Amino acid sequence: MKTFKHIIYLIVVVLLFNTAHSQNKLDLLILNKKYNKALLLIEQQNSQKQDVQLLIKKGLIYNSLQNYQEAEKAYRKALQLEPDNVEILVEMAECQTLLGNQTEAEKHFEKAVKLDPDNLIVAAKLGRNYIKQKKYKNGYTIFSEIYGNDSSNIYWNKQLAFCAYRIQNRLQAIQLYESVLKQNPKDLGTTINLIHCYSWKKEPEKIITLIDSSLNNFSYNTELLFERAKFFFRNKLYPHAESAYKNYFDAGGDSIYDITVNYGISTYFAKHEEKALEIFNNLNRANPNDPIVMYYQALCYRKLHNFIEAEKYMVWAIEATTPDYVADMYHILGQIYGQQRKFEESIDAMVKANHLNPQNKEVLFEIATTYEEFNSNKTLALNYYQIYLKEVGESGGGDNVDYALQRITKLKEDIFMGE
């Protein structure tokens, strides 16, 4: 009997030794990044019975290879075996996050937090998931709870500050960001966020002080140089803004359209009209229909006493500024006035519609019919019918050419007989 027990004991020891040896071998392969051999060994060991730990390691290997789809498959199999395993839930959630499946990741993170509510790391990961989905109130709730348990973690405090700012709790966001920046002065992201938290109307001194002090650490950082230029522009300190925009461009900042427009405006108000005109001429070539650019071209030409060009660009600016739908609104308003027999108001509205959009020739026809209906002097109606025909051409380019021709003939007869 004792001999039998000894045999059983030896078998168990050998099995445990072999298992431990295999696990050690697998861990060494993973440690040495011999992933293909490690995956082969896992398949051999998992061939008869699925093992949770082996599936987790398989998922980790695929994560290292950035093959997140295969990693997700491994974690999914592991969850079928242990659906309440927090480690697997978190790994699955992070894998889904990398695949862009934020909603699915959220479900797994939430379950993990419910199973292990004291695990602040897992809670923070759930909070980050909420932020990625722009669920800032949820993120704020999570990171507030974390802050109540541990207010010393800079990274978590930054997340709370970001959420606070997003839900309009600006003062708390400022307090948190200032605290984070005090502990880590070279945190550029926090610096930029804090600049955005400060109100450029109420706290301009804080903004420019923070920007200038940060430029000591990041002297050629384009984000900070851009914030500096925006600050001067918003506060209408145009000579400073012109210089700041130039520094931004010199440091390699993107000369995108809107930024260049503001640079041009700053240059104009800094009384460098020729330089400003060159900027706006380039912008006009890039976008010929921008009324703001044409407006400042006109202003530059006026300052340079080129009044012919100034007039031309100002007219173009005015025409480009008026949206097409405004003309349609006046047209319909004119029709509404006409339906109420408010003929003078109807004429005024439709004349305005024609002025704003001369392409709609049918408005001229409606003006003519309205004049004919309410004004005893038929000459005005006759004139508008003739203008209408001239604009659309007698070849039938308008919707009401035939009727207009008939009315012209009749009105001429009436006017002749009246004389």
C-alpha positions in Angstrom: 0.0 0.0 0.0 2.8 2.4 0.9 4.5 1.5 -2.3 1.4 2.5 -4.3 1.1 5.8 -2.5 4.8 6.5 -3.2 4.2 5.8 -6.9 1.2 8.2 -7.0 3.2 10.9 -5.2 6.1 10.5 -7.7 3.7 10.8 -10.6 2.2 14.0 -9.2 5.7 15.4 -8.5 6.8 14.6 -12.1 3.7 16.2 -13.5 4.2 19.3 -11.5 7.8 19.5 -12.4 7.0 19.1 -16.1 4.3 21.7 -15.9 6.6 24.1 -14.0 9.4 23.4 -16.5 7.1 24.1 -19.4 5.8 27.3 -17.8 9.4 28.5 -17.1 10.3 27.7 -20.7 7.3 29.6 -22.0 8.1 32.6 -19.8 11.7 32.6 -20.9 10.6 32.6 -24.6 8.2 35.5 -24.0 10.9 37.4 -22.0 13.4 36.9 -24.9 10.7 38.0 -27.4 10.7 34.6 -29.2 7.0 35.0 -29.8 6.6 32.4 -32.6 8.2 29.7 -30.5 6.1 30.7 -27.5 2.9 30.6 -29.5 3.8 27.1 -30.8 4.5 25.9 -27.2 1.1 27.4 -26.1 -0.7 25.5 -28.9 1.0 22.3 -27.8 0.1 22.7 -24.2 -3.5 23.8 -25.0 -4.2 21.1 -27.5 -6.0 18.9 -25.1 -7.6 21.3 -22.6 -7.9 25.1 -22.7 -6.0 26.8 -19.9 -6.9 30.4 -18.8 -3.3 31.4 -18.0 -2.0 30.2 -21.3 -4.8 32.1 -23.1 -3.9 35.2 -21.2 -0.2 34.8 -22.3 -1.3 34.2 -25.8 -3.2 37.4 -25.8 -0.2 39.3 -24.3 2.0 37.9 -27.1 -0.4 39.0 -29.8 -0.6 42.5 -28.1 3.2 42.7 -28.3 3.0 41.8 -32.0 0.2 44.5 -32.3 -2.1 41.8 -33.7 -5.0 42.9 -31.6 -7.6 40.9 -33.4 -5.9 37.6 -32.4 -5.3 38.9 -28.9 -9.1 39.7 -28.6 -9.9 36.1 -29.7 -7.6 34.7 -27.0 -9.1 36.9 -24.3 -12.6 36.0 -25.4 -11.9 32.3 -25.0 -10.4 33.0 -21.6 -13.5 34.9 -20.5 -15.7 32.0 -21.5 -13.7 30.0 -18.9 -13.6 32.7 -16.3 -16.1 35.5 -17.0 -15.5 37.3 -13.7 -11.7 37.4 -14.0 -10.8 41.1 -13.6 -7.4 40.7 -15.3 -8.9 39.2 -18.4 -11.7 41.8 -18.5 -9.2 44.6 -18.4 -6.9 43.1 -21.0 -10.0 42.5 -23.3 -11.1 46.1 -22.8 -7.7 47.5 -23.6 -7.5 45.3 -26.7 -10.9 46.6 -27.9 -9.8 50.1 -27.2 -6.8 49.7 -29.5 -9.2 48.2 -32.1 -11.4 51.3 -31.8 -14.3 49.4 -30.2 -14.8 51.9 -27.4 -18.4 50.9 -26.5 -17.4 47.2 -26.1 -14.4 48.2 -24.1 -16.6 50.3 -21.8 -18.7 47.3 -20.9 -15.7 45.2 -19.9 -14.1 48.1 -17.9 -17.4 48.7 -16.1 -17.7 45.1 -15.2 -14.1 45.0 -13.9 -14.7 48.1 -11.8 -17.9 46.5 -10.3 -16.0 43.3 -9.5 -13.0 45.2 -8.0 -14.2 48.6 -6.9 -11.1 49.4 -4.9 -8.8 49.0 -7.9 -8.0 52.6 -8.8 -5.9 51.7 -11.8 -8.9 49.9 -13.4 -11.2 52.8 -12.5 -8.8 55.2 -14.2 -8.8 53.1 -17.3 -12.6 53.2 -17.3 -12.4 57.0 -16.9 -10.1 57.3 -19.9 -12.5 55.2 -21.9 -15.3 57.7 -21.1 -13.1 60.6 -22.1 -12.3 58.9 -25.5 -16.1 58.6 -26.0 -16.5 62.3 -24.9 -18.7 61.1 -22.0 -17.1 63.8 -19.8 -19.6 63.8 -17.0 -19.0 60.0 -16.5 -15.3 60.6 -16.7 -15.6 63.4 -14.1 -17.5 61.2 -11.7 -14.9 58.4 -12.0 -11.9 60.7 -11.6 -13.5 62.6 -8.7 -14.0 59.3 -6.8 -10.3 58.4 -7.6 -9.2 61.9 -6.4 -11.1 61.3 -3.1 -9.0 58.2 -2.5 -5.7 59.4 -3.9 -5.1 63.0 -4.7 -1.3 62.6 -5.2 -1.3 61.0 -8.7 -0.5 63.6 -11.2 -1.8 61.7 -14.2 -5.2 61.0 -12.7 -5.4 64.7 -11.5 -4.9 65.8 -15.1 -7.7 63.6 -16.3 -10.0 65.1 -13.6 -8.9 68.6 -14.6 -9.7 67.9 -18.3 -13.2 66.5 -17.5 -13.9 69.4 -15.1 -13.0 71.9 -17.9 -15.2 70.0 -20.4 -18.3 70.1 -18.1 -17.7 73.9 -17.5 -16.2 73.6 -14.0 -13.5 76.0 -15.1 -12.3 77.0 -11.6 -11.7 73.5 -10.5 -9.9 72.7 -13.7 -7.6 75.7 -13.2 -6.9 74.7 -9.6 -6.0 71.1 -10.6 -3.9 72.1 -13.7 -2.0 74.7 -11.6 -1.2 72.1 -9.0 -0.1 69.6 -11.7 2.1 72.2 -13.3 3.7 73.2 -10.0 4.8 69.5 -9.6 5.8 69.1 -13.2 6.7 72.5 -14.8 7.7 71.0 -18.1 4.4 69.4 -18.8 3.6 71.0 -22.2 0.1 69.5 -22.5 -1.0 70.8 -19.1 0.5 74.2 -19.9 -1.6 74.4 -23.1 -4.7 73.2 -21.3 -4.2 75.7 -18.5 -3.8 78.6 -21.1 -7.2 77.5 -22.5 -8.8 77.4 -19.1 -7.8 81.0 -18.3 -10.3 83.6 -19.7 -8.5 85.9 -22.2 -10.9 88.6 -21.2 -10.8 88.2 -17.4 -7.3 86.8 -16.8 -5.0 88.1 -19.6 -2.1 88.7 -17.3 -2.1 85.0 -16.2 -2.2 83.9 -19.8 0.7 85.9 -21.1 2.8 85.2 -17.9 2.2 81.5 -18.3 3.1 81.5 -22.0 6.2 83.6 -21.6 7.5 81.5 -18.6 6.8 78.3 -20.6 8.7 79.6 -23.5 11.8 79.5 -21.3 11.4 75.7 -21.2 10.2 75.4 -24.8 11.7 78.3 -26.7 10.7 77.3 -30.2 7.5 75.4 -29.5 5.0 76.3 -32.2 1.9 75.6 -29.9 3.1 78.1 -27.4 4.1 80.6 -30.0 0.7 80.3 -31.6 -1.0 80.8 -28.3 1.1 84.0 -27.8 0.1 85.3 -31.3 -3.6 84.5 -30.6 -3.4 86.3 -27.3 -2.1 89.5 -28.8 -4.6 89.3 -31.7 -7.6 88.8 -29.4 -6.5 91.8 -27.3 -6.0 93.9 -30.5 -2.4 94.4 -29.8 -1.7 94.1 -33.5 2.0 95.1 -33.7 2.8 92.5 -31.0 0.5 90.0 -32.8 2.3 90.6 -36.2 5.7 89.9 -34.6 4.3 86.8 -32.7 2.8 85.3 -35.9 6.1 85.9 -37.7 8.0 84.1 -34.8 5.4 81.3 -35.1 6.0 80.8 -38.8 9.8 81.1 -38.4 9.7 78.3 -35.9 7.9 76.0 -38.5 4.3 76.7 -37.6 1.7 75.7 -40.2 0.7 78.6 -42.4 -2.9 77.4 -42.7 -5.4 79.8 -44.2 -7.2 81.1 -41.1 -3.9 81.7 -39.2 -2.5 83.6 -42.2 -5.7 85.7 -42.4 -5.1 86.8 -38.8 -1.5 87.5 -39.6 -2.5 89.7 -42.5 -5.0 91.6 -40.3 -2.4 92.1 -37.6 0.0 93.4 -40.3 -2.5 95.8 -41.7 -3.3 97.3 -38.3 0.4 97.5 -37.5 0.4 100.0 -40.4 2.5 97.8 -42.8 -0.1 98.1 -45.6 2.1 97.0 -48.5 3.2 93.8 -46.6 -0.4 93.2 -45.6 -1.6 93.6 -49.2 0.9 91.0 -50.3 -0.4 88.6 -47.7 -4.0 89.2 -48.7 -3.3 88.9 -52.4 -1.8 85.5 -51.8 -4.9 84.5 -49.8 -7.2 85.8 -52.5 -5.4 83.6 -55.0 -6.0 80.6 -52.7 -9.6 81.5 -52.0 -11.1 84.1 -54.4 -14.5 84.2 -52.7 -13.5 85.2 -49.2 -15.2 88.5 -48.4 -13.0 89.2 -45.4 -9.8 89.0 -47.5 -11.3 91.2 -50.2 -12.4 93.7 -47.6 -8.9 94.0 -46.3 -7.5 94.2 -49.8 -9.8 97.2 -50.3 -8.6 98.8 -47.0 -4.9 98.3 -48.0 -5.5 99.8 -51.4 -7.2 102.8 -49.9 -4.3 103.3 -47.5 -2.0 103.2 -50.4 -4.2 105.7 -52.3 -5.1 103.3 -55.1 -8.8 104.1 -54.9 -9.8 102.4 -58.2 -8.6 99.0 -56.8 -10.0 99.8 -53.4 -13.5 100.5 -54.9 -13.3 97.3 -56.9 -12.4 95.0 -54.0 -14.9 96.7 -51.6 -17.7 96.1 -54.1 -16.6 92.5 -54.5 -16.5 92.1 -50.7 -20.0 93.4 -50.3 -21.3 91.1 -53.0 -19.5 88.1 -51.6 -20.7 88.8 -48.1 -24.4 88.5 -48.8 -25.6 84.8 -48.8 -27.8 83.7 -51.7 -30.6 82.7 -49.4 -31.1 86.3 -48.2 -32.2 87.2 -51.8 -34.6 84.3 -51.7 -36.0 85.5 -48.4 -36.6 89.0 -49.8 -38.3 87.5 -52.9 -40.7 85.4 -50.8 -41.3 88.4 -48.5 -42.3 90.4 -51.5 -44.7 87.7 -52.5 -46.2 87.6 -49.0 -46.7 91.4 -49.1 -48.3 91.1 -52.5 -50.7 88.4 -51.2 -51.8 90.9 -48.5 -52.1 93.6 -51.2 -49.3 95.6 -49.6 -48.0 96.5 -53.1 -45.4 99.2 -52.2 -43.8 96.9 -49.6 -43.9 94.0 -52.1 -42.1 96.1 -54.7 -39.4 97.3 -52.2 -38.7 93.7 -51.1 -38.5 92.3 -54.6 -36.2 95.2 -55.8 -34.0 94.3 -52.9 -34.1 90.6 -53.9 -33.1 91.5 -57.4 -30.2 93.7 -56.2 -28.9 90.9 -54.0 -29.2 88.2 -56.6 -29.4 89.6 -60.2 -29.3 86.1 -61.6 -33.0 85.5 -60.7 -34.6 87.2 -63.6 -38.1 86.1 -62.7 -38.1 88.7 -59.9 -38.2 91.4 -62.6 -41.3 89.9 -64.1 -43.0 89.8 -60.7 -42.1 93.5 -60.1 -43.7 94.3 -63.5 -46.9 92.4 -62.7 -47.1 94.1 -59.2 -46.7 97.5 -60.7 -49.4 96.8 -63.3 -51.8 95.7 -60.6 -51.5 98.6 -58.2 -50.1 101.6 -60.1 -52.3 103.6 -62.4 -49.2 104.8 -64.3 -48.5 101.7 -66.4 -45.2 103.1 -67.6 -43.3 101.5 -64.7 -44.8 98.1 -65.4 -44.0 98.5 -69.1 -40.4 99.4 -68.2 -39.9 96.3 -66.0 -41.4 94.0 -68.6 -39.0 95.3 -71.1 -36.0 95.0 -68.7 -37.1 91.4 -68.0 -37.2 90.6 -71.7 -33.8 92.2 -72.2 -32.3 90.2 -69.3 -33.7 86.8 -70.4 -33.7 87.4 -74.1 -36.7 87.0 -76.4 -35.6 83.6 -77.4 -37.5 82.0 -74.5 -34.8 82.0 -71.8 -37.4 83.0 -69.1 -40.4 81.3 -67.7 -42.8 84.1 -68.6 -41.5 85.5 -71.9 -44.8 85.0 -73.9 -46.9 86.6 -71.2 -44.5 89.6 -70.9 -44.7 90.1 -74.7 -48.5 90.1 -74.6 -48.5 92.6 -71.7 -46.1 94.9 -73.4 -48.2 95.1 -76.5 -51.4 95.7 -74.4 -49.7 98.3 -72.2 -48.4 100.2 -75.2 -51.9 100.3 -76.7 -53.4 101.5 -73.3 -50.7 104.2 -72.9 -51.2 105.4 -76.6 -55.0 105.5 -76.2 -54.6 107.3 -72.9 -52.5 110.0 -74.5 
